[in-house]
């Protein structure tokens, strides 16, 4: 018999994945072209040729034993240095290679951070709505996740609620920017206010409260928006990053942790992250992917592709009377459910072969998430179905 905890995890397994599998079954019945699956945030754009070529060059030119062998648990020094220099050039930071730890994607990075900073019973705050897997990542390391309410007019965090939720047990605050599922970017003013609150609470309670910034969508921004780089605002910051979205390589599982050079006990923190990488079973980030990054750090996927989708789906749904915040980044639309129980709206959408994910999966009931990282043609085909769905609610 497997553990009771794992039985609970299975019972609460990702609604997003379940919807994705349901879409596969629906496609068998009505044809794939008649199913409009907006459930999964799987990148759609081609991998940049620069990155593909860098992989080929590494295989052809690197010593094979080194290329496919172990290295320092923190990763190849040349890759860490390349990440540091890239960040410094883009954001005016002062990282060195020693401040970077290469990881198995952003999910691996978050688990490594929580393993490093959490003692049993420590609390981590998350700004709702948030990626549901955060609950599991914190629980993996005997932490307790606490939720901070959003201001649903803007989907910026409710700062009064944040201040009230910080207790002597608070060890961290996780921020996802741009946000999955809303596509909102937390503004510079919001970040400054959060930093001020955390500074005040650190002094009050006499211990570090870490800011953990989860940034896999950092490069996916629109309309000239920018994403504040958090180490510039708060010293005790870990930035976790994945190349899954910026390079369209989610299956390669490659990312990093950048530790603020101004963090208290910075060198010990990096040592802790390196050890956590090993003892969690990751050992090190994928070697070939690290080598390829050195020569393609500036490569980017086609953000204009997602922007075209965004403009089409947002424009049409708001025209039909649906309410949602215009996404500033990522590739998600967060739609207010026309009825209080969003599950009923999700089921109504299924009747028209539209697959959406309920906001309760992101601790924000009353909304649904639409992932527009799909083909433009599929969005066009889906519009008559959305028209029928909207008409159904107008009749009611």
N, C-alpha and C positions, 0 to 999 in steps of 0.2 A: 504494500500500500504506500503510495507516495505521501508526502507530508501534507498536513492539514492546511498549512499556509499555501502550498502550491495548488491544492484543490480550490482554495478561495481565489487564487490568481486565475486559474482556468475558468472558473465561473464568471469572473469579471473581465475576461479577456477582451481585448480591444474591439470596440464597436465598429471602428473604422475598418479593420481587417474583415470583420464579419460581414459588413456591408459590401466590401469588395468581392468576397466570395459569393454573396447572394447575387451580385451583378453577373457573375460568370454563369450561374445557373439560369438566370433570367435570359441571358443571351442565347442559351441553348434552345429556349422555348420560343422566343420571338425574333431571334436574329441579332447579332452584335450591333448592326447598324441602327437598330431600333431601341437600343438601351443607352441611356445618357448617364454615364457613371461619373459623378463628381465627388466620389467618396475619398479617394486616396491621393495624398500629396506626392505623387511620383513624378519626378522631372520628365519633361517631354522633349526638350530641345536636344540637338545633337551635342556630343562631347566635342569640345574645341579641338581642332586638328593639331594645334600646338601641343596639347597634352598627349594625344595619341602618339605623335611623333616622338615626344620625350620618352614614352614607355619603350618604343621600338629602339631608340638610341641607347637607352640604358641596358636593354637586353643584349644589344650588339657590342657595346663597348666596355661595359663594366666587368670586373672580375666576377665570375659566376658564383664563386664561394662566398664572396662578400655580399654580392647583390641579394642572394637568397639566404644569407646567414643571420645569426643573432647580431645585435649591436647593443649599445647602451640602452637600458630600459626607457630612457627619455627620448631616444631616437638618434638618427645620424646628426652629428654636429653641423654638417654643411646644410642640412635641411632646416634645422632649428635656426641657424644663422640667417638663412634665406627668408624664413618667416619673419624674424625680428627686423631685418632690413626693410622688408616690404611694408610692415606695419609702420615703421619709423618714417618711411618716405611718404606714406599716404596720410598718416594721422598726426605727425609731429611728435611721436612718442620717443622714448629712450630705452627700448628693449635691447638686450643682448641675447645671443643664442642661448645662454644659460637660463634665461627666463622663460624659455619655450619647452614644452613637453609634447611630443607627437603622440597621438592617441588613435584608437579604433573608432573614428567618427566622433560626433558630438555626444552621442549616447554614452560611448565609452568614456569620453572626457568628463561628463557630469558624474558618472559613477566613481571615477578616480578622484574627483574633487570631494565628493561627499564621503568617500572612504577616508580621505585625508583629514577632514575637518570635524567630522561628527563623532560624538560620544553617544552611547545609548540614552535616548530620551531627549536629545537636543532637537530643537525645532527649526524648521526651514519654512519661510514664508514664500508663497507663490501668488503672483498677481493674476486674478481671474479676469477673463478666461485664459486658461493655460493648457498646454499639451498634457494630456492625461497621464502619459508615462512618467511624469515627474513624481507622481505618488509612489510608483514602484521604485524609482531610483532612490528616493529618500528612505523608503522602508527597507530597501536592501541593506542599509547601513544603520539600522535601528533608530533612524530619525523619525520625527513626526512632522507631517506637512500641515501647515495652517494656511488658510486662504484669505486673501485681501480682496475686498469687493471692488468692482470697477464703477466708474461713472459711465453709465450706459448711454449717455448723450454723446460722449466723445470716445469712450473706451480707453481714456487715460485712467490710471488708478485713483481710487479714493484715498487721498493722502491722510485724511483724518482717521480712516479705518486702519491704514498701515501703521500709523503712530500708535493707535490703541492696541494693535495685535502684537507689537514687540514686547516680549517679556524677558526676564532674566535667563530663560532657557533658549532664547533665539540665538542661533549660531549663523544663520545665513538668510539671504533673500535672493531668489532666483528670478531673473528678468529675461524674457524672450523678446528680442527687438531686431527687426519688425516682428509683429506678434502673429503666431499661429494660435487662434484661428481668424483674427479680425483683419489682418493686414495693416493695422494701425502701427505707426512709429511713435514710440514714447519720445516726446519732445525734449529739447535741451532744458527747458524750464522744469519739466517733470523730473528729469534726471538730477538736476541741481537740487530740487526740493527733496528728492529721495536721499541724496547724499547728505544733505543737512540733517535730516531726521536720523539717519544711521549714525552720523558723527555724534549727535546729541545723546543717542541711546548707548553708544559705546562708552561715553564718559560716565553716564548714569550707572551702568552696570559693571564697568571696570573690566570688560573683556572685548575681544574683537568680534564684530559682526561682519561676516563676509558678504560681498556682493558677487553673485555668480551670474555672469551675463552669457546667455545662450544665443548665439548669433549665426545660425546656419543660413539665414535669409539676408544677411547684411548687404550683399551685392544686388539683391532683387528689389530695387526701389524705382519709383516713378515720379514724374512731374518735377524733377530737379530736387527732390527731397534728399536729405542726408540722415545717416544714423549716428547719433553721438557715440564716441568711443569712450567707454566708461572709466578706463584707468586715468583719464584726464580729469575726472570729477571726484574720484573716491579712491583712496590709497589701497584699501583692503579688498581688491577686486581680482577675481579670476575671470578671464574671457575664454569661453569655450567655443570652438568653431569647427564646422565640418565643410568640406569641399563638395558635399553631395549635391547641393543645389547650384552653386556657382560654376561647377564644371559638369553637372549632370552625371555624377558617378556615385549614386547612393550605394550601389552594391560593393564598392571598393573599400568602404569603411575607413576613411582617412580624414583626420582632423588634428586639432592641437588645443593645448591650454596655454594661454599667455598669462603669466603671473606679473602683476604690477611690480616694477622695481622698487616702489615705495611701500610695499606691503610690510607689515610687522613680521620679523623673522622670515624674510623672503627666501633666503637660501634653504632654511629648514623646510619651508613649504614646498619648494621644488624637490627636495630630497624625498619628502613624503609622497608627492605625486608620482615620482619615479618608482618608489617601492610599491605603491598602490597599483600601478600599472602591471607590475610583476605578479603580486600576490592575488590580484583579482583574476588572473589567468590570461590577461591580454598579452603579457610579457613585453611586447613592443608593437608599435604600429606597423602595418604592412611595408616591408622593405622596398619592394619595387615601386610602390606608389610614392614613397618618400623620395626616392631617387628622381622620379619623373617630375615631382613638384619643383625641384631646384631649378629646372629649366623652363618652367611654365607657371610661375607664381602669379603672373599678371593675366593669364588666360581667363576668359570669361565666356559663359554661355550667352545665348541671344536673349537678352532681357526684353528687347522690343517684341519678341514673339509673345511673351506673357502679357506685355502691356496692351497689345492688340486684342488679346482675349479679354483682358480686364475691361477695356473700354466697351467692347461689344456686350458682354454679359451684364455689367453694371448698368449700362445705359438702358438695355432692354428691360431688365427686371424692375428698375425704378420707374420706367415708363409704364409698366404693368401695375404699378401700385405697391410693390414690395418695398419694405424699408430696410436699408442697410447703410453702414458707414462706408464711404468710398475708400477702397484699399490704397494705402500709400506705399506698400511694399509686400513682399512675399507673393503667394499666388492663391489667396483665399478670399472669399466673400462671406461675411457673417450676416445672415438675413434674419430679421425678426419674424418669428412665427406668427401667422395671422390668428392663431388661437393659443391660449395659455399652455396647453399641453403639446409641446413640440413633437412628441412621438406620433400624435395623430396627424400632424402636418407631414412628417416623414413618410408615414404610411399612405397618405393621400398622394404624395408625390410619386410613390412607387407604382400607383395605379396608372400613371402616365409614363412609367419606365424611367423616372428621374430618381437617381440615388443621391441622397444627401445624408449628412451625419448630424445627429442631434447635438445641441449645445450642451446638454448635460454631460456629455463625454469630456467637455472642457470646463466643467463646473460653472456653466452659465446657462441654466435652463431658460426656455422661452425663445431660443434662437436655433438656427441650423447653419452648418458650415458647408460651403460649396467650394471645391478645389477646381480652379480653372486652368490647371496645368494639363490641359487636354488639347486635342486638335481643334483648330478654329472651325473646321468643317463640322465636328461633332456639336459644337456650341450652336452653329447655324441650324443643324437638324433638330436640336432640342427646343428651339424657340417656340414652335407651334405647341409643343407639349406644355411649356411654361404658360403660354396663353390660355390653354384649356384649364390648367391648374388655377390660374388667377381668376378665370371666369367662374370656376366652381366655388371659389370663396366669395366672389361678388354676389352670386345667387344666394348664398347662405347668410 
